[in-house]
Amino acid sequence: MLDAENEQATATYYDCSIRAGFYNLGGVDLAHHTYAIADRDGRQFAMPCFGSFALLEGERGNTGVRFPADLWSATILFPRFLGNALPANLSVALGMAQFTLLPAYDWTGGDWDDYWRRNPSLNGLSPSCWAGLVYAITGVCHQACNRILWSSLQGGFLFGPVNWPPSLSASYWVYGFHGKAADAAMILASALVVKALLGDRADEGELQKAHALARDVMQHHVMHALRDPTRGEARAHEVRGILDHLPETLRLSDQTAAAEIVNLDRAFSNRKNLIDNRLYRTTNDAFHDEYAGQVNDDFRTLLDRFREIMPADTFRHLFPDAADQRSYTLVDRRLMPVDYSRHRDGRNP
Protein backbone atom coordinates (compact mmCIF):
# COMPACT_ATOMS: atom_id res chain seq x y z
CA MET A 1 0.00 0.00 0.00
CA LEU A 2 2.81 2.38 0.90
CA ASP A 3 4.56 1.78 -2.43
CA ALA A 4 1.34 2.55 -4.29
CA GLU A 5 0.96 5.78 -2.32
CA ASN A 6 4.54 6.75 -3.10
CA GLU A 7 4.02 6.04 -6.79
CA GLN A 8 0.88 8.18 -6.78
CA ALA A 9 2.70 10.99 -4.98
CA THR A 10 5.51 10.86 -7.52
CA ALA A 11 3.04 10.90 -10.42
CA THR A 12 1.28 14.00 -9.08
CA TYR A 13 4.59 15.67 -8.19
CA TYR A 14 5.19 16.63 -11.80
CA ASP A 15 2.48 19.23 -12.30
CA CYS A 16 4.16 21.50 -14.88
CA SER A 17 6.84 21.58 -17.52
CA ILE A 18 9.89 23.78 -17.23
CA ARG A 19 12.00 25.36 -19.93
CA ALA A 20 14.90 27.79 -19.91
CA GLY A 21 16.16 30.53 -22.16
CA PHE A 22 18.76 33.22 -22.56
CA TYR A 23 19.29 36.48 -24.42
CA ASN A 24 22.21 38.78 -25.15
CA LEU A 25 23.24 41.38 -22.62
CA GLY A 26 24.31 44.74 -23.99
CA GLY A 27 27.94 45.60 -24.62
CA VAL A 28 30.78 44.42 -26.79
CA ASP A 29 31.72 41.43 -24.65
CA LEU A 30 30.19 37.97 -24.64
CA ALA A 31 27.39 37.91 -22.06
CA HIS A 32 24.00 36.27 -21.75
CA HIS A 33 21.15 36.52 -19.29
CA THR A 34 19.36 33.29 -18.33
CA TYR A 35 15.89 32.56 -16.96
CA ALA A 36 13.34 29.77 -16.52
CA ILE A 37 9.68 29.48 -17.56
CA ALA A 38 7.22 26.99 -16.07
CA ASP A 39 3.95 26.05 -17.82
CA ARG A 40 0.99 24.66 -15.90
CA ASP A 41 -2.57 24.36 -17.17
CA GLY A 42 -2.01 26.96 -19.86
CA ARG A 43 -0.42 29.52 -17.52
CA GLN A 44 3.22 30.51 -17.77
CA PHE A 45 5.22 31.43 -14.68
CA ALA A 46 8.45 33.36 -15.21
CA MET A 47 11.55 33.13 -13.01
CA PRO A 48 13.80 35.89 -14.37
CA CYS A 49 16.92 35.27 -12.23
CA PHE A 50 17.81 38.85 -11.20
CA GLY A 51 16.88 40.26 -14.62
CA SER A 52 14.18 39.94 -17.27
CA PHE A 53 12.95 37.25 -19.67
CA ALA A 54 11.68 36.82 -23.21
CA LEU A 55 9.98 34.08 -25.16
CA LEU A 56 10.34 35.81 -28.53
CA GLU A 57 12.96 37.97 -30.19
CA GLY A 58 12.55 41.60 -29.15
CA GLU A 59 10.12 40.85 -26.33
CA ARG A 60 10.63 43.35 -23.46
CA GLY A 61 13.39 44.87 -25.56
CA ASN A 62 15.64 41.78 -25.39
CA THR A 63 17.62 40.57 -28.37
CA GLY A 64 19.42 37.38 -29.30
CA VAL A 65 16.63 35.45 -27.60
CA ARG A 66 17.06 31.68 -27.48
CA PHE A 67 13.91 30.08 -26.07
CA PRO A 68 13.48 27.32 -25.35
CA ALA A 69 17.18 26.69 -24.93
CA ASP A 70 18.70 23.24 -24.96
CA LEU A 71 19.15 21.65 -21.53
CA TRP A 72 22.21 19.53 -20.76
CA SER A 73 23.55 17.27 -18.05
CA ALA A 74 25.75 19.01 -15.49
CA THR A 75 29.15 17.83 -16.59
CA ILE A 76 31.79 19.89 -18.34
CA LEU A 77 33.05 16.82 -20.24
CA PHE A 78 30.73 15.25 -22.79
CA PRO A 79 27.40 16.59 -21.45
CA ARG A 80 24.24 14.79 -22.59
CA PHE A 81 21.43 16.65 -24.34
CA LEU A 82 18.27 16.36 -22.20
CA GLY A 83 15.78 18.16 -24.44
CA ASN A 84 14.37 21.64 -24.05
CA ALA A 85 11.39 20.95 -21.77
CA LEU A 86 11.24 18.74 -18.69
CA PRO A 87 8.44 17.72 -16.29
CA ALA A 88 8.79 19.64 -13.02
CA ASN A 89 7.00 20.79 -9.89
CA LEU A 90 5.81 24.40 -9.87
CA SER A 91 5.99 24.98 -6.11
CA VAL A 92 9.58 23.71 -6.05
CA ALA A 93 10.53 25.94 -9.00
CA LEU A 94 8.97 29.05 -7.45
CA GLY A 95 10.27 28.13 -4.00
CA MET A 96 13.82 27.81 -5.27
CA ALA A 97 13.53 31.04 -7.25
CA GLN A 98 12.30 32.95 -4.19
CA PHE A 99 14.34 30.81 -1.74
CA THR A 100 11.38 30.15 0.50
CA LEU A 101 9.01 27.33 1.48
CA LEU A 102 6.04 29.64 0.94
CA PRO A 103 6.48 31.05 -2.56
CA ALA A 104 4.20 33.63 -4.13
CA TYR A 105 2.38 32.60 -7.31
CA ASP A 106 1.91 36.05 -8.87
CA TRP A 107 4.90 35.41 -11.12
CA THR A 108 3.24 35.08 -14.52
CA GLY A 109 4.50 37.15 -17.44
CA GLY A 110 1.63 39.59 -16.98
CA ASP A 111 2.37 39.87 -13.25
CA TRP A 112 5.96 40.82 -13.99
CA ASP A 113 4.93 43.41 -16.57
CA ASP A 114 2.53 44.94 -14.03
CA TYR A 115 5.27 44.93 -11.40
CA TRP A 116 7.68 46.74 -13.70
CA ARG A 117 5.04 49.32 -14.65
CA ARG A 118 4.51 50.05 -10.96
CA ASN A 119 8.26 50.08 -10.26
CA PRO A 120 9.89 51.75 -13.26
CA SER A 121 13.24 52.04 -11.50
CA LEU A 122 13.37 48.21 -11.46
CA ASN A 123 12.23 47.75 -15.05
CA GLY A 124 13.82 44.55 -16.34
CA LEU A 125 15.23 43.64 -12.91
CA SER A 126 14.00 40.96 -10.52
CA PRO A 127 16.01 41.01 -7.27
CA SER A 128 13.40 38.78 -5.59
CA CYS A 129 14.32 35.95 -7.98
CA TRP A 130 17.68 35.10 -6.40
CA ALA A 131 17.65 31.33 -5.71
CA GLY A 132 19.73 31.78 -2.56
CA LEU A 133 22.66 33.37 -4.40
CA VAL A 134 24.48 36.53 -3.40
CA TYR A 135 24.84 38.04 -6.86
CA ALA A 136 28.45 38.23 -8.10
CA ILE A 137 29.80 36.74 -4.86
CA THR A 138 28.39 33.20 -4.97
CA GLY A 139 26.94 33.15 -8.47
CA VAL A 140 25.12 35.01 -11.22
CA CYS A 141 21.96 34.43 -13.26
CA HIS A 142 23.36 31.24 -14.84
CA GLN A 143 23.62 29.51 -11.47
CA ALA A 144 20.22 30.84 -10.31
CA CYS A 145 18.53 29.35 -13.37
CA ASN A 146 20.26 26.01 -12.88
CA ARG A 147 19.09 25.85 -9.25
CA ILE A 148 15.52 26.51 -10.36
CA LEU A 149 15.85 23.60 -12.81
CA TRP A 150 16.24 21.34 -9.76
CA SER A 151 12.44 21.39 -9.75
CA SER A 152 12.64 18.65 -12.40
CA LEU A 153 14.19 16.29 -9.84
CA GLN A 154 13.42 14.79 -6.44
CA GLY A 155 17.05 14.59 -5.29
CA GLY A 156 20.54 14.27 -6.72
CA PHE A 157 20.37 17.98 -7.53
CA LEU A 158 24.00 18.42 -8.57
CA PHE A 159 23.37 15.99 -11.44
CA GLY A 160 20.35 17.93 -12.70
CA PRO A 161 19.85 19.71 -16.01
CA VAL A 162 21.58 22.98 -16.77
CA ASN A 163 20.90 25.84 -19.12
CA TRP A 164 24.02 26.27 -21.24
CA PRO A 165 24.39 29.67 -22.92
CA PRO A 166 27.77 30.26 -24.57
CA SER A 167 28.96 32.48 -21.72
CA LEU A 168 28.45 29.68 -19.17
CA SER A 169 32.09 28.79 -19.84
CA ALA A 170 33.12 31.90 -17.95
CA SER A 171 30.75 31.68 -15.02
CA TYR A 172 31.37 27.93 -14.63
CA TRP A 173 35.10 28.59 -14.16
CA VAL A 174 34.38 30.98 -11.28
CA TYR A 175 31.11 29.69 -9.76
CA GLY A 176 30.51 26.17 -11.05
CA PHE A 177 27.14 25.05 -12.42
CA HIS A 178 25.13 25.83 -9.29
CA GLY A 179 27.06 28.54 -7.48
CA LYS A 180 29.15 28.61 -4.35
CA ALA A 181 27.65 27.33 -1.08
CA ALA A 182 25.17 25.13 -2.96
CA ASP A 183 24.70 22.98 0.17
CA ALA A 184 22.22 25.48 1.61
CA ALA A 185 20.18 25.53 -1.57
CA MET A 186 20.04 21.73 -1.61
CA ILE A 187 18.66 21.73 1.95
CA LEU A 188 15.83 24.03 0.89
CA ALA A 189 15.26 22.13 -2.36
CA SER A 190 14.91 18.88 -0.41
CA ALA A 191 12.37 20.48 1.95
CA LEU A 192 10.41 21.84 -1.02
CA VAL A 193 10.34 18.38 -2.60
CA VAL A 194 9.10 16.80 0.65
CA LYS A 195 6.40 19.44 0.94
CA ALA A 196 5.32 18.90 -2.67
CA LEU A 197 5.23 15.11 -2.28
CA LEU A 198 3.48 14.92 1.10
CA GLY A 199 1.21 17.94 0.91
CA ASP A 200 -0.92 18.15 4.06
CA ARG A 201 0.89 15.13 5.52
CA ALA A 202 4.17 17.05 5.68
CA ASP A 203 5.36 18.07 9.15
CA GLU A 204 5.21 21.85 8.98
CA GLY A 205 7.47 22.25 12.00
CA GLU A 206 10.20 20.12 10.44
CA LEU A 207 9.86 21.97 7.14
CA GLN A 208 10.30 25.31 8.88
CA LYS A 209 13.39 23.97 10.64
CA ALA A 210 14.80 23.01 7.24
CA HIS A 211 14.01 26.48 5.91
CA ALA A 212 15.78 28.14 8.84
CA LEU A 213 18.70 25.72 8.48
CA ALA A 214 19.05 26.55 4.77
CA ARG A 215 19.24 30.27 5.59
CA ASP A 216 21.74 29.70 8.41
CA VAL A 217 23.93 27.44 6.28
CA MET A 218 23.86 29.95 3.42
CA GLN A 219 24.98 32.80 5.67
CA HIS A 220 27.61 30.65 7.36
CA HIS A 221 29.11 29.42 4.10
CA VAL A 222 29.15 32.86 2.54
CA MET A 223 30.88 34.37 5.55
CA HIS A 224 33.27 31.42 5.75
CA ALA A 225 34.17 31.85 2.09
CA LEU A 226 34.74 35.57 2.57
CA ARG A 227 36.96 35.14 5.63
CA ASP A 228 38.56 31.71 5.13
CA PRO A 229 42.38 32.06 5.30
CA THR A 230 42.76 28.75 3.41
CA ARG A 231 40.58 29.83 0.48
CA GLY A 232 43.62 30.10 -1.82
CA GLU A 233 44.53 26.45 -1.27
CA ALA A 234 40.90 25.37 -1.69
CA ARG A 235 40.56 27.26 -4.94
CA ALA A 236 43.87 25.85 -6.20
CA HIS A 237 42.47 22.36 -5.57
CA GLU A 238 39.36 23.23 -7.63
CA VAL A 239 41.43 24.47 -10.56
CA ARG A 240 43.74 21.48 -10.50
CA GLY A 241 40.64 19.28 -10.55
CA ILE A 242 39.38 21.02 -13.70
CA LEU A 243 42.75 20.62 -15.41
CA ASP A 244 43.20 17.00 -14.30
CA HIS A 245 39.78 15.99 -15.64
CA LEU A 246 40.36 17.31 -19.14
CA PRO A 247 40.42 14.73 -21.93
CA GLU A 248 43.86 13.20 -22.10
CA THR A 249 44.68 14.86 -25.42
CA LEU A 250 43.99 18.30 -23.89
CA ARG A 251 45.82 17.96 -20.60
CA LEU A 252 48.81 20.16 -19.92
CA SER A 253 51.99 18.10 -20.13
CA ASP A 254 54.03 21.05 -18.85
CA GLN A 255 53.53 21.11 -15.08
CA THR A 256 55.13 24.54 -14.92
CA ALA A 257 52.30 25.85 -17.12
CA ALA A 258 49.72 24.12 -14.93
CA ALA A 259 51.22 25.67 -11.80
CA GLU A 260 51.16 29.11 -13.44
CA ILE A 261 47.47 28.71 -14.30
CA VAL A 262 46.72 27.80 -10.69
CA ASN A 263 48.70 30.77 -9.40
CA LEU A 264 47.09 33.22 -11.82
CA ASP A 265 43.62 32.02 -10.84
CA ARG A 266 44.54 32.24 -7.15
CA ALA A 267 45.62 35.85 -7.60
CA PHE A 268 42.33 36.63 -9.38
CA SER A 269 40.29 34.86 -6.69
CA ASN A 270 42.13 36.57 -3.83
CA ARG A 271 41.67 39.99 -5.41
CA LYS A 272 37.98 39.28 -5.98
CA ASN A 273 37.61 38.08 -2.39
CA LEU A 274 38.81 41.42 -1.06
CA ILE A 275 36.18 43.40 -2.92
CA ASP A 276 33.55 40.69 -2.31
CA ASN A 277 33.95 41.44 1.41
CA ARG A 278 33.37 45.12 0.80
CA LEU A 279 30.39 44.49 -1.48
CA TYR A 280 28.71 42.10 0.97
CA ARG A 281 28.44 44.85 3.55
CA THR A 282 27.10 47.59 1.31
CA THR A 283 23.68 49.12 1.89
CA ASN A 284 23.74 51.24 -1.28
CA ASP A 285 25.09 50.93 -4.80
CA ALA A 286 27.88 53.51 -4.59
CA PHE A 287 30.52 50.78 -4.92
CA HIS A 288 28.82 48.72 -7.65
CA ASP A 289 30.42 50.35 -10.70
CA GLU A 290 33.90 49.95 -9.26
CA TYR A 291 33.22 46.35 -8.25
CA ALA A 292 31.81 45.18 -11.58
CA GLY A 293 34.50 47.06 -13.51
CA GLN A 294 37.33 45.51 -11.52
CA VAL A 295 35.97 41.94 -11.55
CA ASN A 296 35.32 42.01 -15.29
CA ASP A 297 38.68 43.64 -16.09
CA ASP A 298 40.52 41.15 -13.89
CA PHE A 299 38.72 38.22 -15.50
CA ARG A 300 39.54 39.47 -19.00
CA THR A 301 43.20 39.77 -17.98
CA LEU A 302 43.09 36.27 -16.56
CA LEU A 303 41.75 34.86 -19.82
CA ASP A 304 44.37 36.74 -21.83
CA ARG A 305 47.09 35.08 -19.76
CA PHE A 306 45.40 31.67 -20.12
CA ARG A 307 45.44 32.12 -23.91
CA GLU A 308 49.20 32.60 -23.75
CA ILE A 309 49.85 29.62 -21.49
CA MET A 310 47.35 26.96 -22.57
CA PRO A 311 47.59 25.04 -25.83
CA ALA A 312 45.05 26.49 -28.24
CA ASP A 313 42.88 23.35 -28.21
CA THR A 314 42.79 23.29 -24.42
CA PHE A 315 41.78 26.94 -24.19
CA ARG A 316 39.14 26.43 -26.89
CA HIS A 317 37.72 23.49 -24.97
CA LEU A 318 37.46 25.41 -21.69
CA PHE A 319 36.38 28.77 -23.17
CA PRO A 320 35.02 27.95 -26.64
CA ASP A 321 33.40 31.32 -27.28
CA ALA A 322 36.45 33.34 -26.27
CA ALA A 323 38.89 31.50 -28.52
CA ASP A 324 38.68 34.30 -31.11
CA GLN A 325 39.97 36.92 -28.63
CA ARG A 326 36.49 37.83 -27.45
CA SER A 327 36.06 38.51 -23.74
CA TYR A 328 33.32 37.54 -21.33
CA THR A 329 31.39 39.81 -19.02
CA LEU A 330 31.34 37.86 -15.79
CA VAL A 331 29.24 40.26 -13.67
CA ASP A 332 26.47 42.48 -15.05
CA ARG A 333 26.39 45.72 -13.10
CA ARG A 334 22.67 46.21 -13.74
CA LEU A 335 21.72 42.95 -12.00
CA MET A 336 23.48 43.75 -8.73
CA PRO A 337 21.01 44.40 -5.86
CA VAL A 338 21.24 47.82 -4.29
CA ASP A 339 21.29 46.57 -0.70
CA TYR A 340 23.43 43.47 -0.07
CA SER A 341 22.67 43.59 3.63
CA ARG A 342 19.32 41.94 2.91
CA HIS A 343 21.23 38.74 2.14
CA ARG A 344 23.37 39.16 5.22
CA ASP A 345 20.33 39.63 7.46
CA GLY A 346 18.46 36.65 5.97
CA ARG A 347 15.71 38.71 4.34
CA ASN A 348 14.44 38.18 0.81
CA PRO A 349 15.82 40.81 -1.59
Secondary structure, DSSP 8 states (H G I E B T S, - for coil): -HHHHHHHHHHHH--EEEEEEEEE-SSSSB-EEEEEEEEETTEEEEE-TBS---SSTTGGG-EEEE-S--EEES-SSS--EEES-EEE-HHHHHHHHHTSSS-----BHHHHHHHHHH-GGGTT-BTT--TT--BTTTB-HHHHHHHHGGGG-SS-GGGSEEE--TTHHHHHHHHTTT-TTHHHHHHHHHHHHHHHHHGGGS-HHHHHHHHHHHHHHHHHHHHHHHH-TTHHHHHHHHHHHHHHTS-GGGS-S-HHHHHHHHHHHHHHHHHHHHHHHHHHT-SSSTTHHHHHHHHHHHHHHHHHHHHHHS-HHHHHHHSGGGTTS--B--S-GGGS-S-THHHHTT---
